[in-house]
Structure formats: structure tokens, C-alpha cells
Amino acid sequence: MRRASFGSGIAGGLRFPVRPGLSCVDTPVYWLPSRETSSLVLDSLPSVLPAEGNLVDLLRAADTRVNADGTWFRCDIGDGRSLHLLRLAGVEEHGPLAIVIPLDADGLDRIEAATRLLCFLMRRSVPPDRRLTERQRQRARQMLQAIDGRMSGASYRDIARAIYGADRVRDEPWKTSALRDAVMGFVRDARAMIGGGYRRLLRRRRRK
């Protein structure tokens, strides 16, 4: 299971995970914390820790959903960014909370997500999500542009013109052009991403 299922839409007597009438842009998707390292799990604060100063009252939930795991909601942290949170089932809504950080290889990613949440709640500057570098973000955009063009029937040369500009493509012999190889690589990697490789974007690359 990759995403949390809520059964919030019914059409034709059938129950769907989301309302069928919503577009993919408008449909809220909550990734399971086991898959998405910036999806944070909230539990009751252990009694050995001080409840004074707990920031639970500053949390503003959006797109709240409930299932057997608990209450899922989104916290907007500014600049179009948001964090997905899961308050475990049985945890008091307004009681003091703690963030669960497992002792595993993804712990540092989760700590960074927790830092972003705490900085937002404390009205401090929120650091960026560093799981993807700016170069990786740019390449992902180019991959999406390339596969979208290819699936719409565009040639590799047409895609290269759209990404790099017609002048640059015209200045190089196409069959031996590095731009041709780059565009073919974008399409190849985008197909792998569509086939399930997108999950790599949810975790930071780690040394083997």
C-alpha cells in the first residue's frame, strides 16, 4: 500500500478512495509515512516529557481525513509547501503531542521534516526540503516535459526544441547531437519514473 485510503467517494453504488469527480490536481493524496519520509506521525506525548510549551494548539489542519490509522491532515508551511501529518488513532486531538522518529536510515529525513514543522509553528524561517537538489528538480521538470511531448506524438527533435530552444538544436548535427542523447535520456528515465521509480523522490539518496 502506497497511499492512505479513505473511501470518501461513492459513485454508481461503488465506493472509491477519493471522489471520482475531482481532478488529479484537486484530489488530496496522503502518502503512508513508511513511503514518504516527510509525512510525520504524531502520538501522545509520553508522561516523562514536559507538556508545558507544547505547540499542539498552533497546528492548523487542512483536508482532514480519518481512517483506521488515525486522522490525516495537511499543514501548510508557506510558499506553497505543506507537510502531511498523521495523528494516530486514539490520540486526543488537543492533548500534547510528540513526533515519532524511528531509529532507522530514514530518521534524518524525518528529523528535517520535523524541523520544518517546528520552525513554522515557532514562526521561524522554514528551511527547504533538501531531498532533491535544484538540479534534480530541474531534471525532473525536463523529464515531465519530454515524456508529455513524446506521449503526445512529438519527435525527439521537437522535444529538444521545446526544452533547449530551436537555435541551439539547429546549430548541432542532430544524429550526433548531445541534445538528442539528453532528450532520449529524459524520456527513458521518465518512463522508469512512471513505472514506480517516482518513489525515489520521496527519500534522499543514500550511500551504499
C-alpha positions, 0 to 999 in steps of 0.5 A: 500500500502506497497511499492512505485510503479513505473511501470518501467517494461513492459513485454508481453504488461503488465506493472509491478512495477519493471522489471520482469527480475531482481532478488529479490536481484537486484530489488530496493524496496522503502518502503512508509515512513508511513511503514518504519520509516527510509525512510525520506521525504524531502520538501522545506525548509520553508522561516523562516529557514536559507538556508545558510549551507544547505547540499542539494548539498552533497546528492548523489542519487542512483536508482532514481525513480519518481512517483506521490509522488515525486522522490525516491532515495537511499543514501548510508551511508557506510558499506553497509547501505543506507537510502531511501529518498523521495523528494516530488513532486514539490520540486526543486531538488537543492533548500534547503531542510528540513526533515519532522518529524511528531509529532507522536510515530514514530518521534524518529525513524525518528529523528535517521534516520535523524541523520544518514543522517546528520552525513554522509553528515557532514562526521561524524561517522554514528551511527547504526540503533538501531531498532533491537538489535544484538540479534534480528538480530541474531534471525532473521538470525536463523529464515531465516535459519530454515524456508529455511531448513524446506521449503526445506524438512529438519527435525527439527533435521537437522535444529538444526544441521545446526544452533547449530552444530551436537555435541551439538544436539547429546549430548541432548535427542532430544524429550526433547531437548531445541534445538528442542523447539528453532528450532520449535520456529524459524520456527513458528515465521518465518512463522508469519514473512512471513505472514506480521509480517516482518513489525515489523522490520521496527519500534522499539518496543514500550511500551504499 
